[in-house]
Amino acid sequence: MKCTCMHDLEFPKAQRKQVVAYLVDFATLSKVQQQTLVIQWIKYSDVIRRTLPYGERLNPKVFLLPGTEEMICGHGLQRILGYGRDAWKTIKDFAKKNEIPKHGLIGKHGNKMNIVMQEDCLITLRKQSNTLRRGLLNLSGG
Ligand SMILES: [Zn+2]
């Protein structure tokens, strides 16, 4: 089912700016930092869902639209963050198992950057700018 919860939102320009500012900050985080944050959001969303009256527990809007106090569904958040189905599933699994993602390079190299690490940084940077671009496209209704 296609998510429409962001269509229902009134989306004033000031709020769009807040979302974009948040996404820019988010994009500067490392992949592990991003995942750790999203895992917390998923946990909060479960807590929020449990506090809803019984008849409303299927309400999908249990996530905050980043940078705002508006509620959206998981699909909406997934789209804004530019997460594909697999990336989202990976993160939900981490949340379910109460695990913290680890960066593959932590503890394996010294401080000096070798070619592999430089390439890893470039790949991360490229992914982050793609995430950002997708988020911005989604916000502009693309
Ligand atoms: Zn939605």
py3Dmol code that shows the C-alpha trace and the ligand (Angstrom):
import py3Dmol

protein = """\
ATOM      1  CA  MET A   1       0.000   0.000   0.000  1.00  0.00           C
ATOM      2  CA  LYS A   2       1.338   3.371  -0.942  1.00  0.00           C
ATOM      3  CA  CYS A   3       1.909   5.708   1.959  1.00  0.00           C
ATOM      4  CA  THR A   4      -0.101   8.911   1.890  1.00  0.00           C
ATOM      5  CA  CYS A   5       0.468  10.196   5.409  1.00  0.00           C
ATOM      6  CA  MET A   6       2.724  12.974   4.227  1.00  0.00           C
ATOM      7  CA  HIS A   7       0.088  14.130   1.730  1.00  0.00           C
ATOM      8  CA  ASP A   8      -2.246  14.812   4.661  1.00  0.00           C
ATOM      9  CA  LEU A   9       0.306  16.975   6.393  1.00  0.00           C
ATOM     10  CA  GLU A  10       0.134  20.673   6.051  1.00  0.00           C
ATOM     11  CA  PHE A  11       3.658  21.429   5.148  1.00  0.00           C
ATOM     12  CA  PRO A  12       4.539  25.072   5.595  1.00  0.00           C
ATOM     13  CA  LYS A  13       7.777  26.315   4.128  1.00  0.00           C
ATOM     14  CA  ALA A  14       9.363  26.852   7.556  1.00  0.00           C
ATOM     15  CA  GLN A  15       8.713  23.219   8.401  1.00  0.00           C
ATOM     16  CA  ARG A  16      10.207  22.017   5.138  1.00  0.00           C
ATOM     17  CA  LYS A  17      13.326  23.952   6.015  1.00  0.00           C
ATOM     18  CA  GLN A  18      13.478  22.227   9.393  1.00  0.00           C
ATOM     19  CA  VAL A  19      13.195  18.817   7.760  1.00  0.00           C
ATOM     20  CA  VAL A  20      15.874  19.648   5.199  1.00  0.00           C
ATOM     21  CA  ALA A  21      18.184  21.007   7.907  1.00  0.00           C
ATOM     22  CA  TYR A  22      17.688  17.818   9.883  1.00  0.00           C
ATOM     23  CA  LEU A  23      18.362  15.634   6.870  1.00  0.00           C
ATOM     24  CA  VAL A  24      21.537  17.554   6.085  1.00  0.00           C
ATOM     25  CA  ASP A  25      22.764  16.865   9.631  1.00  0.00           C
ATOM     26  CA  PHE A  26      21.670  13.254   9.375  1.00  0.00           C
ATOM     27  CA  ALA A  27      23.596  12.834   6.124  1.00  0.00           C
ATOM     28  CA  THR A  28      26.801  13.943   7.811  1.00  0.00           C
ATOM     29  CA  LEU A  29      26.591  11.098  10.343  1.00  0.00           C
ATOM     30  CA  SER A  30      28.420   7.870   9.702  1.00  0.00           C
ATOM     31  CA  LYS A  31      26.390   4.905   8.550  1.00  0.00           C
ATOM     32  CA  VAL A  32      26.609   3.324  11.996  1.00  0.00           C
ATOM     33  CA  GLN A  33      25.537   6.567  13.686  1.00  0.00           C
ATOM     34  CA  GLN A  34      22.594   6.836  11.302  1.00  0.00           C
ATOM     35  CA  GLN A  35      21.579   3.247  11.958  1.00  0.00           C
ATOM     36  CA  THR A  36      21.904   3.689  15.724  1.00  0.00           C
ATOM     37  CA  LEU A  37      19.634   6.729  15.593  1.00  0.00           C
ATOM     38  CA  VAL A  38      17.023   5.045  13.420  1.00  0.00           C
ATOM     39  CA  ILE A  39      17.048   1.994  15.720  1.00  0.00           C
ATOM     40  CA  GLN A  40      16.150   4.326  18.594  1.00  0.00           C
ATOM     41  CA  TRP A  41      13.326   5.836  16.522  1.00  0.00           C
ATOM     42  CA  ILE A  42      11.994   2.354  15.836  1.00  0.00           C
ATOM     43  CA  LYS A  43      12.081   1.535  19.547  1.00  0.00           C
ATOM     44  CA  TYR A  44      10.297   4.773  20.418  1.00  0.00           C
ATOM     45  CA  SER A  45       7.688   4.019  17.771  1.00  0.00           C
ATOM     46  CA  ASP A  46       6.982   0.672  19.459  1.00  0.00           C
ATOM     47  CA  VAL A  47       6.572   2.419  22.800  1.00  0.00           C
ATOM     48  CA  ILE A  48       4.272   5.023  21.238  1.00  0.00           C
ATOM     49  CA  ARG A  49       2.181   2.274  19.666  1.00  0.00           C
ATOM     50  CA  ARG A  50       1.770   0.533  23.022  1.00  0.00           C
ATOM     51  CA  THR A  51       0.460   3.751  24.598  1.00  0.00           C
ATOM     52  CA  LEU A  52      -2.289   4.120  21.985  1.00  0.00           C
ATOM     53  CA  PRO A  53      -5.849   3.117  22.890  1.00  0.00           C
ATOM     54  CA  TYR A  54      -6.517  -0.498  21.944  1.00  0.00           C
ATOM     55  CA  GLY A  55      -8.564   0.355  18.845  1.00  0.00           C
ATOM     56  CA  GLU A  56      -5.790   2.553  17.428  1.00  0.00           C
ATOM     57  CA  ARG A  57      -2.823   0.246  17.808  1.00  0.00           C
ATOM     58  CA  LEU A  58      -2.733  -0.413  14.087  1.00  0.00           C
ATOM     59  CA  ASN A  59      -2.294   3.302  13.418  1.00  0.00           C
ATOM     60  CA  PRO A  60       0.872   3.374  11.320  1.00  0.00           C
ATOM     61  CA  LYS A  61       1.788   6.959  12.202  1.00  0.00           C
ATOM     62  CA  VAL A  62       4.114   6.301  15.109  1.00  0.00           C
ATOM     63  CA  PHE A  63       7.277   7.963  13.769  1.00  0.00           C
ATOM     64  CA  LEU A  64       8.270  11.594  13.984  1.00  0.00           C
ATOM     65  CA  LEU A  65       8.907  13.387  10.740  1.00  0.00           C
ATOM     66  CA  PRO A  66      12.589  14.277  11.318  1.00  0.00           C
ATOM     67  CA  GLY A  67      13.034  17.862  12.477  1.00  0.00           C
ATOM     68  CA  THR A  68       9.342  18.293  13.334  1.00  0.00           C
ATOM     69  CA  GLU A  69       6.679  17.107  15.769  1.00  0.00           C
ATOM     70  CA  GLU A  70       4.474  15.672  13.012  1.00  0.00           C
ATOM     71  CA  MET A  71       3.754  11.969  13.008  1.00  0.00           C
ATOM     72  CA  ILE A  72       4.277   9.824   9.930  1.00  0.00           C
ATOM     73  CA  CYS A  73       4.384   6.104   9.224  1.00  0.00           C
ATOM     74  CA  GLY A  74       7.443   3.895   8.879  1.00  0.00           C
ATOM     75  CA  HIS A  75       7.139   3.878   5.096  1.00  0.00           C
ATOM     76  CA  GLY A  76       7.202   7.658   5.040  1.00  0.00           C
ATOM     77  CA  LEU A  77      10.290   7.737   7.207  1.00  0.00           C
ATOM     78  CA  GLN A  78      11.898   5.052   5.078  1.00  0.00           C
ATOM     79  CA  ARG A  79      11.294   7.158   1.952  1.00  0.00           C
ATOM     80  CA  ILE A  80      12.598  10.350   3.510  1.00  0.00           C
ATOM     81  CA  LEU A  81      15.778   8.628   4.648  1.00  0.00           C
ATOM     82  CA  GLY A  82      16.185   6.943   1.282  1.00  0.00           C
ATOM     83  CA  TYR A  83      16.246   3.471   2.822  1.00  0.00           C
ATOM     84  CA  GLY A  84      15.357   0.584   0.566  1.00  0.00           C
ATOM     85  CA  ARG A  85      13.397  -2.400   1.826  1.00  0.00           C
ATOM     86  CA  ASP A  86      16.551  -4.382   2.664  1.00  0.00           C
ATOM     87  CA  ALA A  87      18.235  -1.540   4.568  1.00  0.00           C
ATOM     88  CA  TRP A  88      15.027  -0.987   6.544  1.00  0.00           C
ATOM     89  CA  LYS A  89      14.716  -4.681   7.340  1.00  0.00           C
ATOM     90  CA  THR A  90      18.330  -4.795   8.542  1.00  0.00           C
ATOM     91  CA  ILE A  91      17.663  -1.912  10.892  1.00  0.00           C
ATOM     92  CA  LYS A  92      14.397  -3.373  12.176  1.00  0.00           C
ATOM     93  CA  ASP A  93      16.238  -6.622  12.897  1.00  0.00           C
ATOM     94  CA  PHE A  94      18.854  -4.721  14.910  1.00  0.00           C
ATOM     95  CA  ALA A  95      16.041  -3.010  16.856  1.00  0.00           C
ATOM     96  CA  LYS A  96      14.261  -6.311  17.495  1.00  0.00           C
ATOM     97  CA  LYS A  97      17.411  -8.075  18.685  1.00  0.00           C
ATOM     98  CA  ASN A  98      18.440  -5.028  20.705  1.00  0.00           C
ATOM     99  CA  GLU A  99      21.818  -4.968  18.939  1.00  0.00           C
ATOM    100  CA  ILE A 100      24.030  -2.063  18.034  1.00  0.00           C
ATOM    101  CA  PRO A 101      25.475  -2.048  14.521  1.00  0.00           C
ATOM    102  CA  LYS A 102      29.259  -2.086  14.296  1.00  0.00           C
ATOM    103  CA  HIS A 103      31.426  -0.492  11.694  1.00  0.00           C
ATOM    104  CA  GLY A 104      33.441  -3.099   9.842  1.00  0.00           C
ATOM    105  CA  LEU A 105      36.692  -1.195  10.274  1.00  0.00           C
ATOM    106  CA  ILE A 106      36.534  -0.418  13.997  1.00  0.00           C
ATOM    107  CA  GLY A 107      39.389  -2.053  15.841  1.00  0.00           C
ATOM    108  CA  LYS A 108      40.997  -3.366  12.708  1.00  0.00           C
ATOM    109  CA  HIS A 109      43.185  -0.458  11.599  1.00  0.00           C
ATOM    110  CA  GLY A 110      45.315   2.238  13.136  1.00  0.00           C
ATOM    111  CA  ASN A 111      44.665   5.929  12.725  1.00  0.00           C
ATOM    112  CA  LYS A 112      46.474   6.212   9.447  1.00  0.00           C
ATOM    113  CA  MET A 113      44.184   6.007   6.476  1.00  0.00           C
ATOM    114  CA  ASN A 114      45.167   3.475   3.891  1.00  0.00           C
ATOM    115  CA  ILE A 115      43.744   3.315   0.386  1.00  0.00           C
ATOM    116  CA  VAL A 116      40.985   0.911   1.409  1.00  0.00           C
ATOM    117  CA  MET A 117      39.826   3.204   4.205  1.00  0.00           C
ATOM    118  CA  GLN A 118      39.940   6.236   1.941  1.00  0.00           C
ATOM    119  CA  GLU A 119      37.785   4.420  -0.552  1.00  0.00           C
ATOM    120  CA  ASP A 120      35.425   3.374   2.227  1.00  0.00           C
ATOM    121  CA  CYS A 121      35.104   7.016   3.289  1.00  0.00           C
ATOM    122  CA  LEU A 122      34.392   8.072  -0.268  1.00  0.00           C
ATOM    123  CA  ILE A 123      31.751   5.376  -0.651  1.00  0.00           C
ATOM    124  CA  THR A 124      30.136   6.442   2.632  1.00  0.00           C
ATOM    125  CA  LEU A 125      30.175  10.061   1.540  1.00  0.00           C
ATOM    126  CA  ARG A 126      28.651   9.185  -1.809  1.00  0.00           C
ATOM    127  CA  LYS A 127      25.899   7.138  -0.142  1.00  0.00           C
ATOM    128  CA  GLN A 128      25.187   9.964   2.260  1.00  0.00           C
ATOM    129  CA  SER A 129      24.858  12.502  -0.515  1.00  0.00           C
ATOM    130  CA  ASN A 130      22.555  10.089  -2.348  1.00  0.00           C
ATOM    131  CA  THR A 131      20.471   9.738   0.824  1.00  0.00           C
ATOM    132  CA  LEU A 132      20.298  13.486   1.089  1.00  0.00           C
ATOM    133  CA  ARG A 133      19.352  13.931  -2.551  1.00  0.00           C
ATOM    134  CA  ARG A 134      16.580  11.341  -2.294  1.00  0.00           C
ATOM    135  CA  GLY A 135      15.275  12.973   0.865  1.00  0.00           C
ATOM    136  CA  LEU A 136      15.186  16.355  -0.813  1.00  0.00           C
ATOM    137  CA  LEU A 137      13.467  14.918  -3.885  1.00  0.00           C
ATOM    138  CA  ASN A 138      10.820  13.290  -1.688  1.00  0.00           C
ATOM    139  CA  LEU A 139      10.236  16.563   0.103  1.00  0.00           C
ATOM    140  CA  SER A 140       9.755  18.420  -3.130  1.00  0.00           C
ATOM    141  CA  GLY A 141       7.155  15.821  -4.095  1.00  0.00           C
ATOM    142  CA  GLY A 142       9.303  13.968  -6.616  1.00  0.00           C
TER     143      GLY A 142
END
"""
ligand_1 = """\
1
ZN
Zn 2.619 6.900 5.581
"""
view = py3Dmol.view(width=600, height=400)
view.addModel(protein, "pdb")
view.setStyle({"model": 0}, {"cartoon": {"style": "trace"}})
view.addModel(ligand_1, "xyz")
view.setStyle({"model": 1}, {"stick": {}})
view.zoomTo()
view.show()
